[in-house]
C-alpha cells in the first residue's frame, strides 16, 4: 500500500511549504498549484482561504493523476501523445486496473517551467516508496486521515 499523506507531504517539501514565510505557506497552497477553480492567483499560484482547502486541492490533484495511470516521471514531467483508455497491465505482477491516460498532460512540475521533474519524481517516489516507472494506478492508495 502507498500513502496519499506521504505523497502530499513529499510535494509540500519540494514546494518549500515548510519554510517559514514561503509562497506556499502564504497562499495556503502546500502544493503550489498554479490555478484551482475560481480561487485568486497570487505570485503565479492559487491562493486558498484556508490551509484545509489547500491540502484538499493537492490531494484532489494527486488522485486525478493517479487515476490517469501516470508513472511518477510522467506525473511531474508530463506526457507526450500517449493517450489510451483501457487496462494497464502491471509489469511487476498480475494486477490490471482500468484507467484513462490523457492524450497530453503538461506535468505537475515540467522542465519548460524551469523545474527539474526527474529530480522531483525521484524525491517523491523515494519518500512514498513507489517505483518511479510503475503506473501509479496500480498501487493501492491509503488516505491516512480517512483510512480509505
Secondary structure, DSSP 8 states (H G I E B T S, - for coil): -EEHHHHHHHHHHHTTTTSTT-HHHHTT-TT--S--TT--EETTEE--SSHHHHHHHHHHHHHHHHHTT--HHHHHH---S--EEEEEE-TTSS-EEEEEE-S----SS-GGGT--HHHHHHHHHHHHT--TTS-GGGS-EE-TTT--
